[in-house]
Amino acid sequence: MRFHKILCPIDFSTGSDAAVKTAVRIANEHGAELELAHVWNLPASVSMTHGLVDLVTSDAQRTLEAKRKSVAAISTNKVSAKLLTGVPWSAIVDRVEHD
């Protein structure tokens, strides 16, 4: 079986970095596109102003783009990144189902 596109959810942790390395290796072996996805979730119990939400979201997007660039430097294929919102497992499943 050949993979054409690989989705690698990341949370910017050390464990996530290890998952990215594995995803890059598999993508390179299969000539597959690699998509990094980070899910930003604001629990309903947390209250933030719109300005603070925008700031946190913007920071997550910058961090994700920096990770995409560093991964693209070691990948032989296209690397994209997507910032998702919502409950992490649900947002990831939705991304897979709708792509």
Backbone as JSON Lines, residues from 0, in Angstrom:
{"i":0,"aa":"M","n":[0.84,-1.18,0.0],"ca":[0.0,0.0,0.0],"c":[0.89,1.25,0.0]}
{"i":1,"aa":"R","n":[0.55,2.2,-0.87],"ca":[1.27,3.46,-0.94],"c":[0.44,4.55,-0.27]}
{"i":2,"aa":"F","n":[1.09,5.36,0.51],"ca":[0.43,6.52,1.11],"c":[0.6,7.71,0.17]}
{"i":3,"aa":"H","n":[-0.47,8.51,0.01],"ca":[-0.41,9.69,-0.83],"c":[-0.36,10.96,0.01]}
{"i":4,"aa":"K","n":[-1.0,10.91,1.17],"ca":[-1.01,12.05,2.07],"c":[-1.05,11.54,3.5]}
{"i":5,"aa":"I","n":[-0.22,12.14,4.34],"ca":[-0.13,11.74,5.74],"c":[-0.47,12.95,6.61]}
{"i":6,"aa":"L","n":[-1.39,12.76,7.54],"ca":[-1.75,13.8,8.5],"c":[-1.03,13.48,9.8]}
{"i":7,"aa":"C","n":[-0.26,14.44,10.29],"ca":[0.47,14.26,11.54],"c":[0.03,15.34,12.53]}
{"i":8,"aa":"P","n":[-0.86,15.01,13.47],"ca":[-1.25,15.98,14.49],"c":[-0.07,16.27,15.41]}
{"i":9,"aa":"I","n":[0.1,17.53,15.77],"ca":[1.22,17.91,16.64],"c":[0.73,18.85,17.74]}
{"i":10,"aa":"D","n":[1.44,18.77,18.88],"ca":[1.12,19.67,20.0],"c":[2.37,20.41,20.48]}
{"i":11,"aa":"F","n":[3.43,20.36,19.68],"ca":[4.7,21.05,19.94],"c":[5.47,20.46,21.12]}
{"i":12,"aa":"S","n":[5.15,19.25,21.53],"ca":[5.87,18.59,22.62],"c":[7.01,17.73,22.06]}
{"i":13,"aa":"T","n":[7.84,17.21,22.94],"ca":[8.93,16.32,22.54],"c":[8.38,15.06,21.89]}
{"i":14,"aa":"G","n":[7.31,14.51,22.43],"ca":[6.69,13.32,21.84],"c":[6.16,13.62,20.45]}
{"i":15,"aa":"S","n":[5.63,14.8,20.29],"ca":[5.12,15.23,18.99],"c":[6.26,15.34,17.98]}
{"i":16,"aa":"D","n":[7.42,15.83,18.42],"ca":[8.58,15.92,17.53],"c":[9.0,14.54,17.04]}
{"i":17,"aa":"A","n":[8.91,13.53,17.91],"ca":[9.25,12.17,17.51],"c":[8.25,11.66,16.48]}
{"i":18,"aa":"A","n":[6.97,11.98,16.66],"ca":[5.95,11.57,15.69],"c":[6.19,12.23,14.34]}
{"i":19,"aa":"V","n":[6.61,13.49,14.34],"ca":[6.9,14.2,13.1],"c":[8.06,13.54,12.36]}
{"i":20,"aa":"K","n":[9.09,13.16,13.08],"ca":[10.24,12.49,12.44],"c":[9.8,11.19,11.76]}
{"i":21,"aa":"T","n":[8.94,10.44,12.43],"ca":[8.43,9.21,11.84],"c":[7.56,9.51,10.63]}
{"i":22,"aa":"A","n":[6.71,10.51,10.74],"ca":[5.84,10.89,9.61],"c":[6.66,11.34,8.41]}
{"i":23,"aa":"V","n":[7.73,12.09,8.64],"ca":[8.61,12.54,7.54],"c":[9.25,11.33,6.87]}
{"i":24,"aa":"R","n":[9.73,10.39,7.67],"ca":[10.36,9.19,7.1],"c":[9.38,8.42,6.22]}
{"i":25,"aa":"I","n":[8.17,8.23,6.72],"ca":[7.17,7.49,5.95],"c":[6.78,8.27,4.7]}
{"i":26,"aa":"A","n":[6.58,9.57,4.83],"ca":[6.23,10.39,3.66],"c":[7.33,10.34,2.61]}
{"i":27,"aa":"N","n":[8.58,10.42,3.04],"ca":[9.7,10.35,2.09],"c":[9.76,8.99,1.4]}
{"i":28,"aa":"E","n":[9.51,7.92,2.14],"ca":[9.54,6.57,1.56],"c":[8.44,6.37,0.53]}
{"i":29,"aa":"H","n":[7.3,7.04,0.71],"ca":[6.14,6.82,-0.15],"c":[5.91,7.95,-1.15]}
{"i":30,"aa":"G","n":[6.73,8.99,-1.08],"ca":[6.5,10.13,-1.96],"c":[5.19,10.84,-1.63]}
{"i":31,"aa":"A","n":[4.83,10.82,-0.37],"ca":[3.54,11.34,0.07],"c":[3.66,12.77,0.59]}
{"i":32,"aa":"E","n":[2.57,13.51,0.41],"ca":[2.48,14.84,1.02],"c":[2.31,14.65,2.53]}
{"i":33,"aa":"L","n":[2.87,15.57,3.3],"ca":[2.76,15.53,4.75],"c":[2.03,16.79,5.21]}
{"i":34,"aa":"E","n":[0.98,16.6,5.97],"ca":[0.27,17.74,6.55],"c":[0.4,17.7,8.06]}
{"i":35,"aa":"L","n":[0.93,18.76,8.63],"ca":[0.99,18.91,10.07],"c":[-0.28,19.62,10.51]}
{"i":36,"aa":"A","n":[-0.87,19.16,11.59],"ca":[-2.09,19.78,12.1],"c":[-1.95,20.02,13.6]}
{"i":37,"aa":"H","n":[-2.28,21.22,14.0],"ca":[-2.3,21.55,15.43],"c":[-3.72,21.99,15.76]}
{"i":38,"aa":"V","n":[-4.26,21.46,16.84],"ca":[-5.62,21.81,17.24],"c":[-5.57,22.75,18.44]}
{"i":39,"aa":"W","n":[-6.17,23.91,18.26],"ca":[-6.28,24.88,19.34],"c":[-7.67,24.77,19.92]}
{"i":40,"aa":"N","n":[-7.74,24.52,21.23],"ca":[-9.03,24.29,21.87],"c":[-9.16,25.18,23.1]}
{"i":41,"aa":"L","n":[-10.23,25.91,23.14],"ca":[-10.56,26.73,24.31],"c":[-11.73,26.07,25.02]}
{"i":42,"aa":"P","n":[-11.45,25.42,26.16],"ca":[-12.54,24.76,26.88],"c":[-13.64,25.77,27.25]}
{"i":43,"aa":"A","n":[-14.87,25.31,27.26],"ca":[-16.02,26.17,27.55],"c":[-15.91,26.81,28.93]}
{"i":44,"aa":"S","n":[-15.18,26.18,29.84],"ca":[-15.07,26.7,31.2],"c":[-14.07,27.85,31.31]}
{"i":45,"aa":"V","n":[-13.33,28.14,30.23],"ca":[-12.33,29.2,30.24],"c":[-12.89,30.4,29.5]}
{"i":46,"aa":"S","n":[-12.74,31.56,30.11],"ca":[-13.23,32.79,29.5],"c":[-12.04,33.65,29.08]}
{"i":47,"aa":"M","n":[-12.02,34.04,27.81],"ca":[-10.95,34.91,27.29],"c":[-11.58,36.0,26.43]}
{"i":48,"aa":"T","n":[-10.97,37.16,26.44],"ca":[-11.44,38.23,25.56],"c":[-11.09,37.88,24.12]}
{"i":49,"aa":"H","n":[-11.79,38.5,23.18],"ca":[-11.5,38.25,21.76],"c":[-10.07,38.6,21.41]}
{"i":50,"aa":"G","n":[-9.55,39.68,22.01],"ca":[-8.17,40.09,21.75],"c":[-7.18,39.03,22.19]}
{"i":51,"aa":"L","n":[-7.42,38.44,23.35],"ca":[-6.53,37.4,23.86],"c":[-6.64,36.13,23.02]}
{"i":52,"aa":"V","n":[-7.84,35.78,22.61],"ca":[-8.04,34.61,21.73],"c":[-7.28,34.83,20.43]}
{"i":53,"aa":"D","n":[-7.39,36.02,19.86],"ca":[-6.67,36.34,18.62],"c":[-5.16,36.23,18.82]}
{"i":54,"aa":"L","n":[-4.67,36.71,19.95],"ca":[-3.24,36.65,20.24],"c":[-2.76,35.2,20.36]}
{"i":55,"aa":"V","n":[-3.48,34.38,21.09],"ca":[-3.11,32.98,21.28],"c":[-3.19,32.23,19.95]}
{"i":56,"aa":"T","n":[-4.24,32.48,19.18],"ca":[-4.39,31.83,17.88],"c":[-3.27,32.23,16.94]}
{"i":57,"aa":"S","n":[-2.93,33.5,16.93],"ca":[-1.85,34.0,16.07],"c":[-0.52,33.36,16.46]}
{"i":58,"aa":"D","n":[-0.28,33.23,17.76],"ca":[0.96,32.6,18.24],"c":[1.01,31.13,17.82]}
{"i":59,"aa":"A","n":[-0.11,30.44,17.93],"ca":[-0.17,29.02,17.52],"c":[0.1,28.9,16.02]}
{"i":60,"aa":"Q","n":[-0.45,29.82,15.23],"ca":[-0.23,29.78,13.77],"c":[1.24,30.03,13.43]}
{"i":61,"aa":"R","n":[1.86,30.99,14.11],"ca":[3.3,31.26,13.87],"c":[4.16,30.07,14.26]}
{"i":62,"aa":"T","n":[3.86,29.46,15.39],"ca":[4.62,28.29,15.83],"c":[4.44,27.13,14.86]}
{"i":63,"aa":"L","n":[3.23,26.93,14.39],"ca":[2.94,25.87,13.43],"c":[3.68,26.12,12.11]}
{"i":64,"aa":"E","n":[3.68,27.36,11.64],"ca":[4.38,27.68,10.39],"c":[5.89,27.48,10.54]}
{"i":65,"aa":"A","n":[6.44,27.83,11.69],"ca":[7.87,27.6,11.93],"c":[8.18,26.11,11.9]}
{"i":66,"aa":"K","n":[7.31,25.3,12.47],"ca":[7.49,23.85,12.46],"c":[7.38,23.32,11.03]}
{"i":67,"aa":"R","n":[6.42,23.85,10.25],"ca":[6.27,23.43,8.86],"c":[7.55,23.72,8.07]}
{"i":68,"aa":"K","n":[8.11,24.88,8.27],"ca":[9.34,25.24,7.55],"c":[10.5,24.33,7.93]}
{"i":69,"aa":"S","n":[10.63,24.0,9.21],"ca":[11.73,23.13,9.63],"c":[11.55,21.72,9.1]}
{"i":70,"aa":"V","n":[10.31,21.26,9.04],"ca":[10.02,19.92,8.5],"c":[10.23,19.9,6.99]}
{"i":71,"aa":"A","n":[9.81,20.96,6.32],"ca":[9.98,21.04,4.86],"c":[11.46,20.97,4.48]}
{"i":72,"aa":"A","n":[12.33,21.45,5.36],"ca":[13.77,21.42,5.08],"c":[14.33,20.01,5.07]}
{"i":73,"aa":"I","n":[13.66,19.07,5.73],"ca":[14.16,17.69,5.78],"c":[13.28,16.71,5.0]}
{"i":74,"aa":"S","n":[12.23,17.22,4.39],"ca":[11.32,16.37,3.63],"c":[11.62,16.48,2.14]}
{"i":75,"aa":"T","n":[11.38,15.39,1.44],"ca":[11.56,15.4,-0.01],"c":[10.25,15.68,-0.73]}
{"i":76,"aa":"N","n":[9.18,15.91,0.03],"ca":[7.85,16.11,-0.54],"c":[7.21,17.37,0.01]}
{"i":77,"aa":"K","n":[6.02,17.68,-0.48],"ca":[5.28,18.85,-0.02],"c":[4.91,18.69,1.45]}
{"i":78,"aa":"V","n":[5.09,19.76,2.21],"ca":[4.69,19.79,3.61],"c":[3.78,20.99,3.8]}
{"i":79,"aa":"S","n":[2.59,20.74,4.32],"ca":[1.65,21.81,4.61],"c":[1.3,21.78,6.09]}
{"i":80,"aa":"A","n":[0.63,22.82,6.54],"ca":[0.25,22.89,7.95],"c":[-1.14,23.5,8.06]}
{"i":81,"aa":"K","n":[-1.9,23.01,9.01],"ca":[-3.27,23.48,9.19],"c":[-3.53,23.66,10.68]}
{"i":82,"aa":"L","n":[-3.99,24.86,11.05],"ca":[-4.41,25.12,12.42],"c":[-5.9,24.82,12.51]}
{"i":83,"aa":"L","n":[-6.25,23.88,13.35],"ca":[-7.64,23.48,13.53],"c":[-8.12,23.99,14.89]}
{"i":84,"aa":"T","n":[-9.42,24.09,15.05],"ca":[-9.97,24.49,16.34],"c":[-11.02,23.48,16.76]}
{"i":85,"aa":"G","n":[-11.19,23.37,18.06],"ca":[-12.21,22.47,18.6],"c":[-11.6,21.42,19.5]}
{"i":86,"aa":"V","n":[-12.39,20.43,19.8],"ca":[-11.93,19.3,20.61],"c":[-10.91,18.54,19.76]}
{"i":87,"aa":"P","n":[-9.69,18.37,20.25],"ca":[-8.62,17.82,19.4],"c":[-8.98,16.55,18.64]}
{"i":88,"aa":"W","n":[-9.44,15.51,19.32],"ca":[-9.7,14.25,18.61],"c":[-10.77,14.45,17.54]}
{"i":89,"aa":"S","n":[-11.79,15.24,17.84],"ca":[-12.87,15.45,16.9],"c":[-12.4,16.27,15.68]}
{"i":90,"aa":"A","n":[-11.61,17.3,15.93],"ca":[-11.1,18.15,14.84],"c":[-10.2,17.33,13.91]}
{"i":91,"aa":"I","n":[-9.41,16.43,14.48],"ca":[-8.52,15.6,13.67],"c":[-9.32,14.62,12.82]}
{"i":92,"aa":"V","n":[-10.31,13.97,13.42],"ca":[-11.16,13.05,12.68],"c":[-11.89,13.78,11.56]}
{"i":93,"aa":"D","n":[-12.43,14.96,11.86],"ca":[-13.12,15.76,10.84],"c":[-12.17,16.1,9.68]}
{"i":94,"aa":"R","n":[-10.93,16.44,10.0],"ca":[-9.95,16.78,8.95],"c":[-9.72,15.59,8.03]}
{"i":95,"aa":"V","n":[-9.61,14.42,8.61],"ca":[-9.37,13.21,7.81],"c":[-10.61,12.9,6.96]}
{"i":96,"aa":"E","n":[-11.77,13.01,7.53],"ca":[-13.01,12.69,6.81],"c":[-13.31,13.67,5.69]}
{"i":97,"aa":"H","n":[-12.89,14.91,5.8],"ca":[-13.25,15.93,4.82],"c":[-12.1,16.33,3.91]}
{"i":98,"aa":"D","n":[-11.07,15.57,3.86],"ca":[-9.95,15.91,2.98],"c":[-9.8,14.89,1.88]}
